[in-house]
Amino acid sequence: MNVLWALNVVVSKLAVDELALPPLFYAALRSALVVLALAPLLRRVPERLPRVLAVGLAISGGSFALLFVGLQSASPSAAGIVSLSGAPLTVLFAILFLKEEVRWRRGIGIALTFAGVAVAIGSPSGLESGWGLAFVFASAVVGALGSVFFKRLSIGAVEMQAWAGVASALVLFPLSFALENGQGASLAANPLAAAGCVVFAGLIVSVGAHSSYYRLFQRYDANMIVPFTLLTPLLTIAFGAWLTGDPVGWRLLAGGGIALAGVAIIVLRPSASIFKPLLVRPRL
């Protein structure tokens, strides 16, 4: 699952950069495919449907759309490190909205994560990414907000993916055709490659990897599973350097290491109000 999540960042970079798929359109296609795959889960309408759709948009299409916009210029390696800010942001929003109490150890973790992200942004890969990393950070903010309010919903994680896909498709398709152009031309230019990216992001990652991830929590304790997900940013850096030629210097590695240490402290400390899987996987 870590390999698939890391590859998803590289594949998305390929889709919105080299294949020139409009990012909102790409996010909408991915969401539509998730809806088709999980359609049987839509038979039962959940309680507080408007809130489910709003939260689903935040943790799925909304945060993904911002990430894809950022990946038009940001490198996968730098984007992977900046995405780590989702964990401390989730804790901070939990303090604000859920009255979560944070002791000094997690406070140190929050500070370390943001410090590591700042160091990574100052690396050659981060500086070359320019404005793209601002959108990646905005993606982390939106995903963290959605993660906190997901706590207040009585709906399963996989079922939430289906409704998140509905909300995302309903919002992103109109937005794409209002704000973007060239949707048909980009698909026609590279139909097989574009279809492969959408299928990978929608079916293999969102439906396959995420569903498997949440099933693990039915069998094992969160403290056993969540720390393993910290491999994802490390693999993202490796795949970025290997597949897209990202410049990986000591500053990016140092920033990533500091941020990972901070996130590790955050996810290992007990939390009464945050669903731990959403600390490190803030989007569905």
C-alpha positions as a Markdown table, in Angstrom:
| # | Residue | x | y | z |
|---|---|---|---|---|
| 1 | Met | 0.0 | 0.0 | 0.0 |
| 2 | Asn | 2.9 | 2.4 | 0.7 |
| 3 | Val | 4.3 | 1.6 | -2.7 |
| 4 | Leu | 0.9 | 2.3 | -4.4 |
| 5 | Trp | 0.4 | 5.6 | -2.5 |
| 6 | Ala | 3.9 | 6.8 | -3.3 |
| 7 | Leu | 3.5 | 5.8 | -7.0 |
| 8 | Asn | 0.2 | 7.6 | -7.1 |
| 9 | Val | 2.0 | 10.9 | -6.6 |
| 10 | Val | 4.4 | 10.2 | -9.5 |
| 11 | Val | 1.5 | 8.9 | -11.7 |
| 12 | Ser | -0.5 | 12.1 | -10.9 |
| 13 | Lys | 2.5 | 14.2 | -11.8 |
| 14 | Leu | 2.7 | 12.5 | -15.1 |
| 15 | Ala | -1.0 | 13.0 | -15.7 |
| 16 | Val | -1.3 | 16.7 | -15.0 |
| 17 | Asp | 2.2 | 17.7 | -16.3 |
| 18 | Glu | 3.4 | 15.5 | -19.1 |
| 19 | Leu | 0.0 | 14.4 | -20.4 |
| 20 | Ala | -1.4 | 17.9 | -19.7 |
| 21 | Leu | -4.7 | 16.6 | -18.2 |
| 22 | Pro | -6.4 | 19.6 | -16.5 |
| 23 | Pro | -6.0 | 18.8 | -12.8 |
| 24 | Leu | -9.7 | 19.4 | -11.8 |
| 25 | Phe | -10.8 | 17.2 | -14.7 |
| 26 | Tyr | -8.4 | 14.5 | -13.7 |
| 27 | Ala | -9.6 | 14.6 | -10.1 |
| 28 | Ala | -13.2 | 14.5 | -11.4 |
| 29 | Leu | -12.5 | 11.4 | -13.6 |
| 30 | Arg | -10.9 | 9.7 | -10.7 |
| 31 | Ser | -13.9 | 10.4 | -8.5 |
| 32 | Ala | -16.4 | 9.2 | -11.1 |
| 33 | Leu | -14.5 | 5.9 | -11.4 |
| 34 | Val | -14.6 | 5.4 | -7.6 |
| 35 | Val | -18.4 | 6.0 | -7.8 |
| 36 | Leu | -18.8 | 3.3 | -10.5 |
| 37 | Ala | -16.7 | 0.8 | -8.5 |
| 38 | Leu | -18.4 | 1.4 | -5.2 |
| 39 | Ala | -22.0 | 2.0 | -6.5 |
| 40 | Pro | -23.6 | -0.8 | -4.5 |
| 41 | Leu | -22.6 | 1.1 | -1.3 |
| 42 | Leu | -24.8 | 4.0 | -2.3 |
| 43 | Arg | -28.0 | 2.0 | -1.9 |
| 44 | Arg | -28.4 | 3.1 | 1.8 |
| 45 | Val | -28.5 | 6.9 | 2.2 |
| 46 | Pro | -26.5 | 7.9 | 5.3 |
| 47 | Glu | -27.8 | 10.1 | 8.1 |
| 48 | Arg | -26.9 | 13.8 | 7.6 |
| 49 | Leu | -26.3 | 13.4 | 3.9 |
| 50 | Pro | -25.3 | 17.0 | 3.2 |
| 51 | Arg | -22.6 | 16.9 | 5.9 |
| 52 | Val | -21.4 | 13.5 | 4.6 |
| 53 | Leu | -21.1 | 15.0 | 1.1 |
| 54 | Ala | -19.3 | 18.1 | 2.4 |
| 55 | Val | -16.8 | 16.1 | 4.4 |
| 56 | Gly | -16.4 | 13.7 | 1.5 |
| 57 | Leu | -15.5 | 16.5 | -0.8 |
| 58 | Ala | -12.9 | 17.8 | 1.6 |
| 59 | Ile | -11.1 | 14.5 | 2.2 |
| 60 | Ser | -11.4 | 13.3 | -1.4 |
| 61 | Gly | -11.9 | 15.4 | -4.5 |
| 62 | Gly | -11.2 | 18.8 | -2.9 |
| 63 | Ser | -7.9 | 17.9 | -1.4 |
| 64 | Phe | -6.9 | 15.8 | -4.5 |
| 65 | Ala | -7.8 | 18.6 | -6.9 |
| 66 | Leu | -5.5 | 21.0 | -5.0 |
| 67 | Leu | -2.8 | 18.4 | -4.9 |
| 68 | Phe | -3.0 | 17.9 | -8.7 |
| 69 | Val | -2.9 | 21.6 | -9.3 |
| 70 | Gly | 0.2 | 21.8 | -7.3 |
| 71 | Leu | 1.8 | 18.9 | -9.1 |
| 72 | Gln | 1.7 | 20.8 | -12.3 |
| 73 | Ser | 4.9 | 22.5 | -11.1 |
| 74 | Ala | 5.8 | 20.8 | -7.8 |
| 75 | Ser | 8.1 | 17.8 | -7.8 |
| 76 | Pro | 6.7 | 14.5 | -6.4 |
| 77 | Ser | 9.5 | 14.4 | -3.8 |
| 78 | Ala | 8.8 | 17.9 | -2.4 |
| 79 | Ala | 5.1 | 17.4 | -2.6 |
| 80 | Gly | 5.4 | 14.2 | -0.5 |
| 81 | Ile | 7.2 | 16.0 | 2.3 |
| 82 | Val | 4.8 | 19.0 | 2.3 |
| 83 | Ser | 1.9 | 16.5 | 2.5 |
| 84 | Leu | 3.2 | 15.4 | 5.9 |
| 85 | Ser | 1.9 | 18.7 | 7.3 |
| 86 | Gly | -1.5 | 17.1 | 7.2 |
| 87 | Ala | -0.8 | 15.2 | 10.5 |
| 88 | Pro | -0.1 | 18.3 | 12.6 |
| 89 | Leu | -2.8 | 20.2 | 10.9 |
| 90 | Thr | -5.3 | 17.5 | 11.9 |
| 91 | Val | -4.2 | 17.8 | 15.5 |
| 92 | Leu | -4.4 | 21.5 | 15.5 |
| 93 | Phe | -7.9 | 21.5 | 14.0 |
| 94 | Ala | -8.9 | 18.8 | 16.6 |
| 95 | Ile | -7.8 | 21.2 | 19.3 |
| 96 | Leu | -10.0 | 23.9 | 17.8 |
| 97 | Phe | -13.1 | 21.9 | 16.9 |
| 98 | Leu | -13.0 | 18.8 | 19.0 |
| 99 | Lys | -11.3 | 20.2 | 22.2 |
| 100 | Glu | -8.5 | 17.7 | 21.8 |
| 101 | Glu | -5.9 | 18.1 | 24.6 |
| 102 | Val | -2.3 | 18.0 | 23.4 |
| 103 | Arg | 0.6 | 17.4 | 25.8 |
| 104 | Trp | 4.1 | 18.5 | 25.4 |
| 105 | Arg | 5.3 | 15.4 | 23.4 |
| 106 | Arg | 2.8 | 15.9 | 20.6 |
| 107 | Gly | 3.5 | 19.6 | 20.7 |
| 108 | Ile | 7.1 | 18.8 | 20.0 |
| 109 | Gly | 5.9 | 16.5 | 17.1 |
| 110 | Ile | 3.9 | 19.3 | 15.6 |
| 111 | Ala | 6.8 | 21.7 | 15.8 |
| 112 | Leu | 9.2 | 19.2 | 14.3 |
| 113 | Thr | 6.9 | 18.4 | 11.4 |
| 114 | Phe | 6.5 | 22.0 | 10.4 |
| 115 | Ala | 10.2 | 22.7 | 10.8 |
| 116 | Gly | 11.0 | 19.7 | 8.6 |
| 117 | Val | 8.6 | 20.9 | 5.9 |
| 118 | Ala | 10.1 | 24.3 | 6.0 |
| 119 | Val | 13.6 | 22.8 | 5.5 |
| 120 | Ala | 12.3 | 20.7 | 2.6 |
| 121 | Ile | 10.8 | 23.7 | 0.9 |
| 122 | Gly | 14.2 | 25.4 | 1.0 |
| 123 | Ser | 15.8 | 22.5 | -0.8 |
| 124 | Pro | 16.6 | 22.7 | -4.6 |
| 125 | Ser | 13.6 | 20.5 | -5.3 |
| 126 | Gly | 11.3 | 22.6 | -3.2 |
| 127 | Leu | 12.6 | 25.9 | -4.7 |
| 128 | Glu | 12.1 | 24.5 | -8.2 |
| 129 | Ser | 8.5 | 23.6 | -7.3 |
| 130 | Gly | 7.6 | 27.3 | -6.8 |
| 131 | Trp | 3.9 | 28.0 | -6.3 |
| 132 | Gly | 2.9 | 24.4 | -6.6 |
| 133 | Leu | 3.9 | 23.6 | -3.0 |
| 134 | Ala | 1.4 | 26.3 | -1.8 |
| 135 | Phe | -1.4 | 24.2 | -3.5 |
| 136 | Val | 0.0 | 21.0 | -2.0 |
| 137 | Phe | -0.1 | 22.6 | 1.5 |
| 138 | Ala | -3.7 | 23.9 | 0.8 |
| 139 | Ser | -4.5 | 20.3 | -0.1 |
| 140 | Ala | -3.2 | 19.2 | 3.3 |
| 141 | Val | -5.3 | 21.9 | 5.1 |
| 142 | Val | -8.5 | 20.9 | 3.3 |
| 143 | Gly | -7.8 | 17.2 | 4.0 |
| 144 | Ala | -7.1 | 17.8 | 7.6 |
| 145 | Leu | -10.3 | 19.7 | 8.1 |
| 146 | Gly | -12.3 | 16.9 | 6.5 |
| 147 | Ser | -10.5 | 14.4 | 8.7 |
| 148 | Val | -11.6 | 16.2 | 11.9 |
| 149 | Phe | -15.2 | 16.5 | 10.9 |
| 150 | Phe | -15.2 | 12.9 | 9.6 |
| 151 | Lys | -14.9 | 12.0 | 13.3 |
| 152 | Arg | -18.4 | 13.3 | 13.9 |
| 153 | Leu | -20.0 | 11.1 | 11.2 |
| 154 | Ser | -21.4 | 7.6 | 11.8 |
| 155 | Ile | -20.4 | 6.0 | 8.5 |
| 156 | Gly | -17.8 | 3.4 | 7.5 |
| 157 | Ala | -14.6 | 4.4 | 5.8 |
| 158 | Val | -15.2 | 2.5 | 2.6 |
| 159 | Glu | -18.8 | 3.6 | 2.4 |
| 160 | Met | -17.5 | 7.1 | 2.8 |
| 161 | Gln | -15.3 | 6.7 | -0.2 |
| 162 | Ala | -18.4 | 6.1 | -2.4 |
| 163 | Trp | -20.3 | 9.2 | -1.2 |
| 164 | Ala | -17.0 | 11.2 | -1.3 |
| 165 | Gly | -16.8 | 10.2 | -5.0 |
| 166 | Val | -20.3 | 11.4 | -5.6 |
| 167 | Ala | -19.7 | 14.8 | -4.0 |
| 168 | Ser | -16.4 | 15.2 | -5.7 |
| 169 | Ala | -17.7 | 14.3 | -9.2 |
| 170 | Leu | -20.8 | 16.6 | -8.8 |
| 171 | Val | -18.6 | 19.6 | -7.9 |
| 172 | Leu | -15.4 | 19.0 | -9.9 |
| 173 | Phe | -16.9 | 18.3 | -13.3 |
| 174 | Pro | -18.8 | 21.7 | -13.5 |
| 175 | Leu | -15.7 | 23.5 | -12.0 |
| 176 | Ser | -13.4 | 22.0 | -14.6 |
| 177 | Phe | -15.6 | 23.0 | -17.5 |
| 178 | Ala | -16.0 | 26.5 | -16.1 |
| 179 | Leu | -12.3 | 27.1 | -15.2 |
| 180 | Glu | -10.3 | 24.8 | -17.5 |
| 181 | Asn | -10.1 | 24.0 | -21.1 |
| 182 | Gly | -8.6 | 21.3 | -23.3 |
| 183 | Gln | -10.2 | 18.3 | -21.5 |
| 184 | Gly | -11.1 | 16.5 | -24.7 |
| 185 | Ala | -7.9 | 17.3 | -26.5 |
| 186 | Ser | -5.7 | 16.0 | -23.7 |
| 187 | Leu | -7.6 | 12.8 | -23.6 |
| 188 | Ala | -7.5 | 12.4 | -27.4 |
| 189 | Ala | -3.8 | 13.1 | -27.5 |
| 190 | Asn | -2.9 | 10.2 | -25.1 |
| 191 | Pro | -6.0 | 8.1 | -24.5 |
| 192 | Leu | -4.3 | 4.9 | -23.2 |
| 193 | Ala | -1.9 | 6.7 | -21.0 |
| 194 | Ala | -4.6 | 9.0 | -19.6 |
| 195 | Ala | -6.9 | 6.0 | -19.0 |
| 196 | Gly | -4.1 | 4.2 | -17.3 |
| 197 | Cys | -3.5 | 7.1 | -14.9 |
| 198 | Val | -7.2 | 7.4 | -14.0 |
| 199 | Val | -7.6 | 3.6 | -13.5 |
| 200 | Phe | -4.5 | 3.5 | -11.3 |
| 201 | Ala | -5.6 | 6.5 | -9.2 |
| 202 | Gly | -9.3 | 5.5 | -9.0 |
| 203 | Leu | -9.4 | 1.7 | -8.8 |
| 204 | Ile | -5.9 | 0.5 | -7.7 |
| 205 | Val | -5.2 | 3.3 | -5.1 |
| 206 | Ser | -8.5 | 4.7 | -3.9 |
| 207 | Val | -10.6 | 1.6 | -4.0 |
| 208 | Gly | -7.9 | -1.1 | -3.7 |
| 209 | Ala | -5.2 | 0.3 | -1.4 |
| 210 | His | -7.4 | 2.5 | 0.8 |
| 211 | Ser | -10.1 | -0.2 | 1.3 |
| 212 | Ser | -7.3 | -2.7 | 2.3 |
| 213 | Tyr | -5.8 | -0.1 | 4.6 |
| 214 | Tyr | -9.1 | 0.3 | 6.6 |
| 215 | Arg | -9.7 | -3.5 | 6.7 |
| 216 | Leu | -6.4 | -3.8 | 8.5 |
| 217 | Phe | -7.8 | -1.8 | 11.3 |
| 218 | Gln | -10.5 | -4.4 | 11.8 |
| 219 | Arg | -7.8 | -7.0 | 12.6 |
| 220 | Tyr | -5.0 | -5.0 | 14.2 |
| 221 | Asp | -4.4 | -2.1 | 16.6 |
| 222 | Ala | -3.9 | 1.3 | 15.0 |
| 223 | Asn | -0.5 | 1.7 | 16.8 |
| 224 | Met | 0.7 | -1.3 | 14.9 |
| 225 | Ile | -0.5 | -0.2 | 11.4 |
| 226 | Val | -0.1 | 3.6 | 11.3 |
| 227 | Pro | 3.7 | 3.8 | 11.8 |
| 228 | Phe | 4.2 | 1.7 | 8.7 |
| 229 | Thr | 2.5 | 4.4 | 6.6 |
| 230 | Leu | 5.5 | 6.7 | 7.3 |
| 231 | Leu | 7.3 | 4.7 | 4.5 |
| 232 | Thr | 5.1 | 6.5 | 2.0 |
| 233 | Pro | 7.0 | 9.8 | 1.9 |
| 234 | Leu | 10.3 | 8.0 | 1.8 |
| 235 | Leu | 9.2 | 6.0 | -1.2 |
| 236 | Thr | 7.8 | 9.1 | -2.8 |
| 237 | Ile | 11.2 | 10.7 | -2.6 |
| 238 | Ala | 12.8 | 7.5 | -4.0 |
| 239 | Phe | 10.3 | 7.2 | -6.9 |
| 240 | Gly | 10.5 | 10.9 | -7.6 |
| 241 | Ala | 14.3 | 10.7 | -8.0 |
| 242 | Trp | 14.1 | 7.5 | -10.0 |
| 243 | Leu | 11.2 | 8.1 | -12.3 |
| 244 | Thr | 10.9 | 11.9 | -12.7 |
| 245 | Gly | 14.5 | 12.9 | -12.0 |
| 246 | Asp | 13.8 | 15.1 | -8.9 |
| 247 | Pro | 16.9 | 16.7 | -7.5 |
| 248 | Val | 17.2 | 15.1 | -4.1 |
| 249 | Gly | 19.9 | 16.9 | -1.9 |
| 250 | Trp | 20.7 | 16.9 | 1.7 |
| 251 | Arg | 18.2 | 19.6 | 2.5 |
| 252 | Leu | 15.3 | 17.7 | 1.2 |
| 253 | Leu | 16.4 | 14.5 | 3.0 |
| 254 | Ala | 17.1 | 16.4 | 6.2 |
| 255 | Gly | 13.7 | 18.2 | 6.1 |
| 256 | Gly | 12.0 | 14.9 | 5.3 |
| 257 | Gly | 13.7 | 13.2 | 8.2 |
| 258 | Ile | 12.8 | 15.9 | 10.7 |
| 259 | Ala | 9.2 | 16.0 | 9.5 |
| 260 | Leu | 8.9 | 12.2 | 9.7 |
| 261 | Ala | 10.2 | 12.3 | 13.3 |
| 262 | Gly | 7.5 | 14.8 | 14.1 |
| 263 | Val | 4.8 | 12.8 | 12.5 |
| 264 | Ala | 6.0 | 9.6 | 14.2 |
| 265 | Ile | 5.6 | 11.3 | 17.6 |
| 266 | Ile | 2.1 | 12.6 | 16.7 |
| 267 | Val | 0.8 | 9.2 | 15.5 |
| 268 | Leu | 2.3 | 7.2 | 18.4 |
| 269 | Arg | 0.8 | 9.4 | 21.2 |
| 270 | Pro | -2.7 | 8.4 | 22.4 |
| 271 | Ser | -5.6 | 10.5 | 21.0 |
| 272 | Ala | -9.2 | 10.4 | 22.3 |
| 273 | Ser | -10.8 | 12.3 | 19.5 |
| 274 | Ile | -8.9 | 11.6 | 16.2 |
| 275 | Phe | -9.2 | 8.5 | 14.1 |
| 276 | Lys | -5.5 | 7.7 | 13.8 |
| 277 | Pro | -5.6 | 6.4 | 10.2 |
| 278 | Leu | -6.7 | 9.8 | 9.1 |
| 279 | Leu | -3.7 | 11.5 | 10.6 |
| 280 | Val | -1.4 | 10.0 | 7.9 |
| 281 | Arg | -4.0 | 9.3 | 5.2 |
| 282 | Pro | -6.1 | 12.5 | 5.2 |
| 283 | Arg | -7.6 | 11.9 | 1.8 |
| 284 | Leu | -9.7 | 9.0 | 0.5 |
